[in-house]
Amino acid sequence: MDSSSGSSGSTPPPAVCLVSGGMDSAVTLAEARAAGFACHALSFRYGQRAVCELEAARRVAESLGALQHRVVDVDLSALGGSALTTGGAGADAIEVPKDRAAEEIGKGVPVTYVPARNTVFLAVALGWAEVLGASDLFLGVNAVDYSGYPDCRPAFLRAFEELASVATAAGAERGARFRVHAPLLEMSKARIVERAFELGVDLSLTHTCYDPVEAGGRTLACGCCDACLLRLAGFEQAGRRDPVEYAPRSR
């Protein structure tokens, strides 16, 4: 879970970086690169409603110099239980919450939580890390503005590192110690925005919105969901302008 840099040798050590297309994962990828790792970006087509985030992930991975970017299919929508995978019409539909107050957003586990998503994603990342000979995984979770998600906390990251040491051939046979780096874990959203500018991350390439709006052939952020509200608050507190386009009703 530490954020120590890669080796000082001439060959950068490999790392697997989870890239969702959002601001936090983009800054995390930039942090991994700045720490001296050779970054392999990993994204998932997991049945999410906002499939535009995969295009954002591709743009981010390319702009930040990932050696490769893979998209893996893991259909979590088959399980249901989240507004991010079962929203829209129908008896099983779960609506994305809108215009919630700041104190509400951090209270309890929201309906946008996708059951065990980070556990599944990290497990796949761990498998790829073994193939690559990597022992470092990067994840853009945040425990300050984490919106109530249980798999964005330090206890989860520590537990996964312990699991990795006994769940892999590298760990069981060679004593490899896998590390889950979460460089944004204790940052506020404002600090994440500032860090993005320090690292030269083009935030116009990112997509954060849970419930994007299609208008005139463009995909716009709704500006009302929890993710948009936290992002907008971070930009405001950092004194910066968010470069992504929001739907008119959010202004």
N, C-alpha and C positions, 0 to 999 in steps of 0.2 A: 504493500500500500504506500510505500515511500515514493519520493519523487527524485531519487538520486539519479545522476547522469549515467550515461553509458560508459563503456571502457575508454581508456585514453589511447588505445592502440590505433593503428592506421586504418583498420577495417571497422566501420561502425557496426555495433551489434544490432541484430534484427529485433523488431518489436511488432506486435500485432495491435493495431489501434482500431477500436470500434468507432465507426463514423456514421452517424445517423442523418447528417445533413443539417443539423441544428447548430446554433451558435456555440454551445458548450463543447460539443464533440469536435468542432472545427478548431477551437482554441486548444483543446487537449492534443489534437494532432500536431498543432504548431509547437506546443510545449515539448512533445516527444522529439520532434525534429531538432528543436533548439537544444535539447539535452544530449544530442549526438547519436540518436538512434536512426537506423535505416527502417523506415516505416512501411508496413504492409497494412493497407486499409481494408476493413471488413464491414460490410453492411448487410442488412437482412430485408428480404421481402417476406414479411411475416403476416400478411393479410391486413395490413394497415389501410385505413381509409385514405390517408394523405400519401398516396404513392408518389406524389411530386417530390417528397423528401429524398427519394432515391436518386433523382436527377441532381438535387442539391448536393447529395453525398458525393456523386461523381465529380461535380464541379469543384468541391472542396478538396477532395483527394488529389485531383489533378493540379489545382493551384498551389497546393502545399507540398508538392513533390513526392507523394507516396510512390514507392517503387511499383506497386500494383494495387488494384482495387477489385476486390471480389464481392459479389452479391450472392448470398446463400438463401435458398428458399426454406423457410420453416413456418408453416401455416398455423400460427397461433389463433387465427380467427376461427378455426375448427373447434376450439375450446370455448370461445365466447368469453363473457365476463368483463368486457372492457368497452368503454365508449370509443376507443380508438380502433377497435376491430368490428364492433357490432352496432355501430351507429346507423342512423338513417331510418327507413321505414321498416315495418314488420313488428311482429309480437315481441321479438327479442331485442329490439332496438334500444340503445342506451344513448341518451343525448349528452353531448359535450357541455359541461357547465359554462355559463357565460356571465361576465360582469360580476364576479365574486369579489368581495372585499378582501384586502390583504390578510386580515386575521382569519378569514375562512379558508383561504388557500392552503395554509400550513396546518390545518386542523383535521386530523384523521386521514385515512387513505381515500383518495378521490376515485371516482368512477373511470378516470382516464388511466388508472393503474392497469397494466397488462400483467395478469398473473404469472409470476416467476420469469418475466421476460429477461431481466439481466442475468439470471442464473443460466437460462438457456443460451443466451448470446455469449456469455463468458465461457461456457462449456465448449461451444463451437470454436471460439477464439483460442481456447486452450489446445484443442486438437490441431488447429492450424499452426500454432506456435511449436508444438512438438515436431510437426513435419518440417518446419523451417529451421529448427534448432534454436528457437528463441525461448527465452525464459521471462520476457517482459510483456505484459499486457497493459494497454492504456484504455481507460474508461472515463468518460466525461460526466461522472456523477457529481452532485453538489448537495452537501448536507445542510447548507444554510438556507437556500431558497429551494429546498428539494420537494416541495408540494406534497409532502406526506408519503412518499414512496418508501416502503421498507427496504428495498434493494438499492438504496442510494446512501446507505449509512456505513460508517467505519466497521461496525460489527460484521456486516455482511461481507465486506471486502476481506477482512482478516480470516473469516471462516472459509471463504473461497480459496485463499492462498493455502490454507491447511489441507483442504480437499485436493487441490492440485498436486500436492506433494505425494499423495497416496493413490491418486486416480490415474496416474500416467506411468508409462514405462520409464520415461526419463526420470521421474521422481523416485519410483520404486527400485529401479535397477541401478541408476547412476547418481542418485541423491540430488537431482536437480531441484532447485528452489525457485518456484515461479513467483513473480511479484506482480501484483495488480496496482498500477500507478493511477492515482486519481488526483492529479495536480490541482484541480479546481475544488476539491472537496470542502475546504473551509473558506472559499471566496464568496463574497456577496456578488449579486448580479452586476452591480456597478463596477466592482473590481474586475470581473470577467470581461466586461466591455473595455475597460482600460487596458487590460492585458492583451486583448485582441489587437488594439491599436499599437501597443508596444511591439508585438510580434509580427505586425504587418499582415494580419488576417483580413481578407476582403469579406466583410460581413454581408455585403450585398449578394453574395453567392449562397448564403445559408437560408434554410427554411425551418422555422420554429413552430408555426401555428398548428394546433390540433384540428382545426376545422376550416381549412382554406376555402376561399370563395372564387369561383370561376366567373370572370367578367371580361367580355371582349377578347376572348382568346388568351387571357392572362390569368395566372393564379395569384390571388392576393391573400395576404394574411387577414384574418377576421378582426384582429385587434381586441377581441372580447374574451377569448378563452384564457385559462390560467397561464398557459405558456406565453401567450402574447402579452398579457398584463405584466408578468414578471420581467419579460424582456424589455418592454417599454419603460417600466419603472427603473430598470438598470441603466438604460440609456439616459433617462432624465436625470438620475442621480449622478451619473458620470459627466453630465453636461455635454453629451454628444447627440447627434442626430442619427436615428436608425435609418439605414439606407434601403431597407426593404419596403415594398409598397403595401399599404394597408387598404382594405375596402373602405369606401367613403363613409359608411355608417359608423366606423370606429372613430372618426374624427369629430 
